[in-house]
Structure formats: C-alpha cells, structure tokens
Amino acid sequence: MSDRSPLQMFVYSVHESEEQAVLEVMEEEGLDLEWSDDDQGTSALVLGRRYGIDETPIGSSRDLATALLQRAPSAVFKLWQDPHYSTDGHFVAHVPGIGTYTTKCDSDGTPHTSVPDLITQLANAPAGITVHDWLAGPGTQVLGAAVLSALKPYEKEQLP
C-alpha cells in the first residue's frame, strides 16, 4: 500500500464555461463533493467551499493542480496535501494573470519554505542585489508573495 494523506481544495473563482471541467477533475481525483464542514449536499460547484479526500496517495496534489491548470485555467484556487510522517505537505495556489505558487506546507495548508532552500536561493542571487530587490524579484516566487497577496481578497469574500 502506498503512503497516503488527506488533500483539501478551495476554488474561489472560475469562468462558468469551466465549472464542469473543475467538477470532472475533482471526481477523477476522488474529491468528495460532500466532504466539507458546510455540507450542502449539492453536485454543483460551490465557490469558496472546502472540498477534499481523507486519504489519497502522496503526490495527488500535483496531479490535481496540473489537471486544474490544464482544464480550467481561469480557476482561482488553493489546495494542499497534508504531510505524511517525514514528508512535508504540498501546497499549490493559482491566480490567473499572477501565477502559480507551489511549496511545502503543514497540515493546515500553511505554506513554508525550508531554511536550507531559502539559503540556496539567496546564495544564487545576483551579486549586489539588495534584500528589497530580491524580495521584489526572485523572492516573490520563492515566498509566493504575489500569488498569496492576490489570493487574499478571494478568501475574504468567502468568510461568513
């Protein structure tokens, strides 16, 4: 039996022409349409609702994100797969026109960058670049600043 862990996803926005594609991807990846805490018992996509699966093979988050990016490129989403023993979790957030941020995460979907990875990135920064310039340039992708900032308004819209 392969290593497995829970996977969770939120879709905050998607063009109506791609809603069915999102539902199909969710079904193909085994996400439960009635998994959420706010179970509304519907087969339609509910924006801002948490979808998930209790146990899925490690790496399923990559497959889900790839399928969503290919078949529903207008979708604004975040998803994560929980850590499993010594394996970090995997987080993906996407906002069209801004980009996709992929990193490690904890079981709450909180993104994190390891110190060794950060040191490697900083060591490879061009000579003479300031911290401010690095954070505005390459650091934006390493830390996900642009994508996470663009995602915040969507998350706030969904709060009760």
Secondary structure, 3 states (H helix, E strand, C coil): CCCEEEEEEEEEECCHHHHHHHHHHHHHCCCECCCCCCCCCCCCCCCCCEEEEEEEECCHHHHHHHHHHHHCCCCEEEEEECCECCECEEEEEEECCCEEEEEEECCCCCEECCHHHHHHHHHCCCCCCCHHHHHHCHHHHHHCHHHHHHHHHHHHHCCC
